[in-house]
Amino acid sequence: MGSHYLVQTSNFFFKISKESRMTLRQKILAPNRNENLKFHIPLVASRQISTTIPADKISDIPYTPSPQSEVNKQNIRRSANYQPNTWDLDFVQSLNSSYRGEFYRRQAEKLKGDIRSKLSDAARDQSSSLLKLIDTIQRLGYDYHFENEIKNALDTVFSIEEADFCEEKDWYTRALRFRLLRQHGYEVSQDVFKDFKEEIKQSSITNDVEGMLSLYEASFYAFEREDISVEVQEYTRINLADIVQRRVNKNDPGFIFKQVSHALEAPLNWRVPRLEAKWFIENYKRMSDMEPLLLEFAILDFNMVQATYQEDLKYVSRWWRDLNLTQILGFSRDRGVEDFFWTVGFYFNPKFSNCRRQITKVISFVTTIDDIYDVYGSLEELKLFTKAVERWDINMVEELPDYMKICFLALFNTTNEMAYENMKLHGRNTIPYLHKAWVDLCKAYLVEATWFYSGYTPTFEEYMSNAWVSISGPTVQFIAYFLLTDEITEDALESIWKHTDLMRWSSTIFRLVDDLGTSQDELARGDVPKAIQCYMHQTGADERAACEHINRCMNDNWKRMNKERLTERCILPQAFIDSMSNMTRMAQYIYQHGDGYGVSRGDVPKAIQCYMHQTGADERAACEHINRCMNDNWKRMNKERLTERCILPQAFIDSMSNMTRMAQYIYQHGDGYGVSDFGTKEKIMSIVVEPIQS
């Protein structure tokens, strides 16, 4: 597109010159001289979506002018003081992996053939070594090459009684069997946990480190109301932590103890697959039972896939540069590389190159629109923008202030272009679905903007009913569905249109980990209360109790996800199911130590605020409540992954899990998104730029 920006009116495109765009930018950044920019009321904080309140019902939200309305009267534009982009475009475009070409492809095919033979031999033996081989292949990150072989092997494992496959007190193998079967969608009993609980009463087994670690990892694949897994999880966690502590001063603790420390930081089910593969490859080199064949292919495959990522990143970097949206607007985040990193966490399989490229565009628009609602737009302007998106009418652009015009036109063109490509590939008009994804998001943003403008503190439940959508998970995954499968079914479309439970549980965890890692700067510039504050306000709990509640919520949602991943397999493609889990994992990674996307760790995030406000709890109690919510949602996801398989493609199901994992990763140490956090940048370099050395 060069130095021009494509804009569509009716069925025609026209170009805005670079000079005109600069004039427009000057008008935007001088609001006092712009007749269209009269008011400013910021919207709720970062990256969210919602469907709960129609635009014509927004006025029904309790409204009392708050002190923030003075901002509106004074026509003051806030600044989030986002740090500038630290990625050099020339550096990104210069990336050129040597792991391309026919030589490496031939080498990879030979190694794959050898590994297939190894899998076949292990499957014929029907021994516990088969499970360990499958687990190693998965953790090395190349199981997508052997999906059929792994499925056939696990079909055999599932058909054999557990007692005939492994010894009664071989806790490592029994727990590994349970974990692999649950992970791949088999309905398997939780008896292993019951038996282990009985074993605890009879004797001490704390010396069986591998067995306890295997049970600990397996417990995170439990479903909701499988409470015995909670007891086993707590017992193994305490004993594993004690073992690590006692080994801390040893010069060579061994790989098993490194694995234990790694698992205690985050269990395998919550980890982002591609990031976990890099960690495991580097450590597998030093394992006593390392198999050179498996390691050689792991390094080669990782570097070949990285070459694909680099081409994807170069493409989206050029697109983002040519769009030039952040330069025109001036106030929004410039995080193109970080946006792409999210998609690597969601859809790591190299065959999903187009999905990564298109969803990077979606995330970039989510970020920009969020900054409009959160930082720059007035309440009246936000109502106009929401109305324009809802009508999806190019003529509505004339009612918008200048800065919103350029954003709406960019969104309109990009979305219609995606729909056009879908029409060519599948012969289906997807505009109604893509449009709905953006309408839901903007409505959710507007709900939160109205809450802020009126000074209204919602209850924890009220906040979460909107916030699980306003985190943007449903928008991203709704659009991704059409990019992850060639077999679009009516049942799957109906399930997604109604927001499948798996989508809800994964996005709920995404929201909660985002809130736990939200920055203080975000709160200081004016946001509605977060989950912890809502819980504290509602219940009277202190901060610690609120945090505990949030953690319980997260754990419960993981259990729901575990179940949903099974039930959704009949409807949704596996890639989509996986992507939802990976979304959750990525969120937990990014935000686990604060805000790895925005700025620094905040004191009292949104969900916590709502819980504190609703219950009167302190922040700690609200945080604990949020964590419980996340755990509960993981359990729901575990279940939903089974039920959704009949409707949705596996790639789609996987992407939802990966979205959750990515959120947990990004936010585990804070918001690694708003600030170009060094740890996040270092991780991007290790996954996308730097090859693994043999």
N, C-alpha and C positions, 0 to 999 in steps of 0.2 A: 504493500500500500504506500510505501515511501513516506513522503511528508504530508500526505493527505489522509483525511478521516472520512470513511464512508458513512453516509446517513441515508436512511430510507424514508421516503414519503410515498404513501400508497404503494404502487408497484415499481417505483423508480428509485434509483440511488443517485445521490449527488455528493460532491466532495467539498469539504471545508479545508481551505488552504492552511498551511502552517501559520501564516501571518494572521489570518482570521482567528485561529485558535488562540494565539497569543493575546489578541485583543480581548477575546472572551475571557481568558484567564485573568487579565488585568481587571475586568469588570467584576469577576467573581471575588477576587481578593480585595476589592474596594467596596464592601457592602454598603457603606454609608452613601455611596453615590449611585446605588442600584435600586431603582424603585421597586423591583421585584423582591428584594430581600428586606422585609420589614420586621420579621419576628425571629426569635431563636429560642427554641426549647429542645434540649437534647433528648435523645432516646436512650433507652436502656443499653447496657453495655454489650460486650463483644459477642459476635457471631451467633445468631439465634434465628428461630423460625416459629410460626404459630398458625393455628387454624381455628382457634377457639371462638373468636368473635368476628362476625361479618363486619365489613367496613362501615356499613350503614348503621351498625349497632354500637360503634365505638363511643358515640355520644352518651350511651347508657352507663358507661363506667362512672363510678362515683367521682364527682369533680368538685373540688373546692380550690380556688386560686391559692397557690402556695408562695412562699418567698421567692421561689425560682421564677415566678412570673415577672419579677422585676427585671430579670435578664431580658425577657421578651420586650418589655417597654423600652429598655435602653438600647435595643438593637445591637447587643454585644455578641460577637462571634467568639466562641471558646476555641482554644487550641489544646490538643491532647499532648503536644510536645513529643510526638513520636520521634524516635531516633531515625536518622536517614538510612537508606539502603546502603549496605556495606559491600554488596557484590558488584564487581566490575564486569560490565557487559562484554567487554573485549576478552576478559579472561574466560567467561562462560562460553563464548563463541569459539575460543581457541581449543577447547577440550577435544581431544582426538585420541581415543583409546587404540592401542595396538592390537586388542583382542577382537579383531574383525577378520573376515576373509575365510576362504575355503580351507586353509590349513587348520585353523582352530575348529571349524565345523567338523572336519573329518576326525580330528582328535577326540572331540566331544562324542561323536557317534560311536567310536570304538569303545570308549570308556563306558558309555551308556549300555552297550551290548554286554560288556563284562559284568556290570552291576545287575542287569536283568537276569543273567545266568546265576548270579549269586543269590538273588531273591528266589528264583525258581528252586534252587537246591535247598534253601532254608525252608521253603514252603512244603517241599516233599518230606522233609524230616519232621515237620509238625512239632518242633521243639521251641522252648522259650527263646532260643537264639533268634528266631524269626521276629519276635516282637522287638528285641533290642535292635536288630538291623533296621526295621521300619522306623523306629524312634530315631535312630542315628541319621538315617536318610532325611527324615523330616527336619531335624534340628540343623542339619547342614544346609538346608534350604533348597534342595532340588527334587523334592518329592513330586512336584508337578510333572516331572518327566515320566513318572512311574505310577500314575493314578490307577490304571487298570490292574497292574500287577499287585499293587497294595490292596486294592479292593478285593481281588480274588483271594489273596492271602488272608485278609481279615474275615472274609466270608467263611473260610475254612476254620479259622480260630473261633468264630462265633458259633459254628455248628458243633464244636467239640465241647463237652462239659469241662468246666474249669478244673475240676478234680482230676480229669484225665490229661490236662495240659500242664499243670504245675503243682508242686507240692503244697500241702495245706499251709505251712508256715513260711513259704517263700514269698514274703510280703512284697518284695521288689517286683517279681513277675506278676503276681496277682493284681497289684495296683496298676502296673503298666498295662496289663490286659484290659482292665476296667477303663483306664484313661484313653487308650487308643480306640477302643470300641465306641465309647461315648463320643469322642471327638469326630469319629467318622459316621455317626448317625445310627448306631445300633442300640436297641433297647436292651440294656444290661442292668442286672440287679445291683443294688448297693450292699450286697451281703459281705463284700470284702471289708467294709467299714464295721459292720456288726461283729464279724469274727475278730477283727483287730481289737475292738473295744473289750471283748472277752479276754483276749490275750493280755491286755494291759493289767487286768485284775489278777491274773495268775502268776505272771513273772515279769521281770524287767527285760525289755528288749532294746534299751537305749544304745546298745553297742551295734545294733543293726542300722548303721547310718544310711546305707543305700535303700533299705526297706522303708525306713521312716520318710526319707526324702521322696521316694516314689509314692507313698501314701499321701504325703502332704500335697504333692502336685496333683494327684488324682482327685483330692477332695474339692478342688476348684472346678471340677466338672459336675458337681452335684446339682440336683434340681431343687426347686422350692419345696419346702416341707420335708426334705431329706435331712432332718436336723442332726442325725447321728454323724453326718459328715462334718458338722461344725465342731462337735466334740473331738473327733479324731484330728481335725485340722488344728485345733487349739493345742492338743496334747503334743502333736508332732512339732508344731511351731516352737513351743516352749523348750522342748528337748533338743531340737536342732540348733536353736539359738544358744543354748547352754553349751552344746558341743563346740560350736564355732568360737564361743568366748574362751573356752578352755584351751583351744588350739591357737589362739591369736598370737602368742609369742613364739610359736614354732617357726623355724626358718623355712621349712618346706611342708606346708600343711597338706599338700596333695590336691589333685583336681577335684576329688569328691567334696572337699571342704570349700573349695571355691564355688562349686555348684550349689552347695547349701547356702552360702552367703548370697549368691545371685538369686536363688529362689526366694529367700526371705525378703529380699528387696521387692520382688514382684514375681508371682508364680508364672509358670510357662503359659497358661491359658490367657494371661493378661498381656503377654509380651508381643511386640510388633514382629511379625515373622522375619522380615528382611534384616532388621537390626539384630534380632536374636541369632540369625544365621551367621552374621559377621562375628559376633562374640563367640559363638560355638566353634566356628572354624579356627579362629586364633587359638582357642584353648584345646581343641581336639588334637592339635599337633603334639601336645605334651602328654596326652593320655597314654597309659601303659598298654592299653588294648587297641590303640589306634590302628586302623587298617589303611595302608598307603593308597589303595585303589579308591576308597571312599573319599579320602582327603584330596587326592589329586583332582578328581572330578569336581569336588566342591570348590576348590580354588579356581579352576578353569571356568566353571559355570558362573560363579559369582562375577568374575571379571568380564565375561562375555555379556552377561545381563547388564552390568554396569555400563558397557558400551552403548547398549540400547537406551538406558536412562539418560546418558549424555546427549544423544540425539534428540530425545524428547525435551530435555531441558533447553537445548539450543533453540528448538522450535518455539516453545512457549515464551522464552526470553525475547525472541524477535517479535512475537505477537504482542507482548506486553509493552515493549519499547515502541512499536508502531502505533498501538492504541493510545499511549501517552496520557492515560487518564489521570494518574496521580500528579503529573506535571501540570496539567490543565487545572485540576481542582486545587492543588496546593496544600490541602489540609489532611488528606487521607494517607494511609500507610502504603509504602512501596515495598511489598514483600513477595515479589514474584517467585524467587527461588524457594522461599519457605513454603509458599503455596504449593509448588510442585512437590516438595518433600512430603507433604501430607499425602499426596496421591501415590507416592512410592510405598508409603505405609499401608494405604488402602488396597491397592491393586498392584502387587509386586511382580506378578507373572509377566514375563516379557511380551507375551502375546496381547496384553491389554495396553499397548502403546497409545492407541487412539483414545482410549478411555482416560489414561493419565493426562493426555494433552487437553482434552475437552473439559475434564473436571478441574484441572488447574485454572482454566478460564472461569469456571463457575465459582471456585473458591476466591479468586481475585475479585469478582464482582460482589460476592458476599462480604468480603472485607471492606470494599469501597462503600457499598450501600450501608453497611453497619456504621461506618464512620460518619456518613451523612445523618443517619438517625441518632447516633450516639453523641456526636461532637458538634456538628455544624448546623443542622437544619432547625428551623423553628417549628413549633407544633403545627401551625397553619400550613407551612411548606410541606411538612411530612404527610399531612392529610392529602394534599394535592398529589404528592408523589405516589402514595398508596392508591389513590383513585386512578391515576394514570396507568399504573401497573395492572390494576384490577380490570380496567376497560381494555387494555392492550390496544389502544387506538393511537396511531401516530399523530392524529390531530390534537390530542390532549397535550402535546408537547408545548403548544403555545400558551398554556395556562401555567407552565412551570417557570420558576426563576432560572436564570441562565445556567447556573452550575448544575441544576438538576436536568436540564435539557440534554446536556452532553452525556450525562450518565445514563439517562433513560434511552437515548438513541443508541448508545453503545450496547446496552443490555438488550434492547429490542433487536438490533441487527445480529448480534452474536447468537441469541436464542433462536431466531428464525433461520439462521444459517445452519445451526445444529439440526433443526427440524427438517430442513431441506436435505441434509446428508442422510438422515434417518429414512426419509421418503425414498431416496435413491436406493438405499441398501435393503429396506424391508417393505417398501410399498405401503407404508402406514403413516398417516398424518399424526405426528406426535405433539403438535403445537398445543392442543388442550392440556396435555400432561405437563409439558415444560412450563407452560403459562401458570398452571395451578401451583407448581413448585415455588415460583416467585411470588405469587399472590399470597400464599400461606406465610411465607417469610416476612413480607412487608406488613401484613396484618398483625403478625406477632410483634414486630418492632413497634408498630403504632400503639398497640395495647400498652407496652411498657413505657413508651413516650408519654402516653396519657397518664399513667400511674405517676411518673416522675413529675409532670407538670402540675398535677393536683396534690402532690405530696402524699399520695395514698400508699400505705404499706399493706400488700396483700397477705393473706394467710399463706402458710407454706404450701398447702395443697393448691390454692389458687395460683400461686406463683409458678409451681411446677407444671400445672396443666397447660400453661402457655410456654414456659421456658424450655420444655423438651423439644418444642418445635422451633423456638427462636434461637437455638444453638446452631441451627443450619443443617443438622444431620439429615432430616427428612428431605430437604431440598437437594442436597448433594446426592443422596442415594436414589431419590426419585429419578433424577436425570441420568444417573449412572446406569440404571437398569437397562436403558435402551442401548447402552454402549457395551454391555457385558454379555449379551446373548443374541443369537440369531433367531431363536425360537420364542417369539413374543406371544404369550397366550392370554386369552380373555380372563381366565381365572387369576393369573398373576397380576394383570393390570387392575382388576377389581381389588385384589388384596393390597396392592401398593396405593391405589387411589384412596382407600380407606385408612391408610397408614397401618400396615401390618404390625402386630404386637412386637415382633423382632425389631422393627424400626423404632418403635416407641422405647423399648427397654434399652437399646444401644444408645439412643439419643439422650435418654434420661441420665445415663452414666456420663456421657459426653458433657451434658450441662453441669452435673454435679462436680466433676473434676475441674471443669472450667471455672466454676464458682470458687472452689477451694484454692485455685491458683490465681484468682483475679488480682490485679494490681491495685495498690493504694492510690496511685495516680488516677485510675479509672473511677474510683469512688470519690476522690476529691473533686473531680470535675463535674460530678453530679449524676448519680445513677439511682435507679430504684433499689431498694434493699435486695440483697441476694438471699440464697436459700438459708444460710446460717442465721442471718439477721431475722428473716421471716419466722424461722422456727423458734428462735429465742424470744421474739416478741409475742408469738402465739402461745407458747407453753410456759414461759418464765424460766426456762432452762438457762444455765450459764453457757459460756462459749464452748467449754470442753464437752458438755453433754450434747450440745448442738452438733459439734463435729463428729462425735460418736454416732449420733443419729444419722448424719449424712453418710458416714462410712457403712453403717448397717444397710442403708438404702442402696448404696452401690453394690454391696455384696448380694443383697436380695435380687437386684436387677440382673446381676451376672447369672444367678441361678435360673431366673426366668429366661434369660437368653440361652443358657445351656439347653433348656427344654425346647424353646421355640426353634432352635437350630435344627432339632430333630423333626418337629412337626411341620416346619415350613418346607422341608425337602420335597414334599409331593407337589408343591405349587411353584416355588421359586428356584431359579438356577443356583447351583452350588456356589458359583463365583460371586453372586450377589449376596448370598447368606454370609459367605466368608468376609466380604467387604464390609458388612455391617459390624461384625466382630472386630475387624481390623480398625475400623473407625474408632471404636471404643478404646482399643489398645493404644492407638496413636495418641488419643486425647490424654490417656493416663500417663503416657510417656512424656509428652510435651509439658504437661502441667504438674508433674509429680513433685517438683521442688519449687513451684511458684509459677509466674507468668512467663513462659518461654517464648511468647509471641508478641506480647504488648510491652510491658515494662517490668517492674519488680514486683515481688510478692506483696499482696495487699493484706490488710489486717482482717477485714470482715467482708467476705465475698457475698454475692447476691442471695443465693439459696440460703446461706447461713443467716443473713440479715432477716429474711422472711421468717425463718424458723424461730429465731431469737425474738422477733417482734410478736409472733403469734403465741409462743409458749412462755415467754419470759426467761427462757434458758440463757445461760451465758454462752460465749462463743465456742468454748471447748465442747460443751454438750451438743451444741448445734453441729459442730464438725463431726462428732461421733455419729450423730443422727444421719448426716449426709453420707458418711462412709457405709453405714448400715444399708441405706437406700441403694447405694451403688452395688454392694454385695448382693442384695436381693435381686436387683435387675440383672446381674450376671447369671444368677440361678435361673431367672425367667428366660434369659437368652439361651442358656444351655438347653432348655426344654424346647423353646420355639425353633431352634435350629433343626430339630427333628421334624416337627410338624410342618414347617414351611418347605421342606425339600420336595414335596409332591407338587407344589405350585410354582415356586421360584427357582431360577437356575442357581446351581451351586456357587458359581462365581459371584452372583449378587448376594447370596447369603453370607459367603465368606467376606465380602467387602464390608458388610455391616459390622461384622465382628472386628474386622481390621480397623474400621473407623473408630470404634470404641477403644481398641488397643492404642491406636495412634494418639487419640485424645489424652488417654492416661499417660502416655509417654511424654507428649509435648508439655503437658501441664504438671508433671510430677514434681518438678522443682520450681514451679512458678509459671508465668505466662511467657513461654519461649517464642512468642509470635510477634508481639508489638515491638519489643526490643530485639535487635539482631543479636540475640544472646550467643556468647562465645561457645557455650556447650552445644547449643543447637547447630551453630555453623560448623563446628568441628565434626559433629555427627553427620551432617550433610556431606561434608568433604569425604568422610570415610566410606559412605555408602555410594555416593554418586561420582566422586572424582578419583579417589586414591585406590588403585588395584591392590589386591592381597598378594603379598610376595610368597613364593613357594618356599 
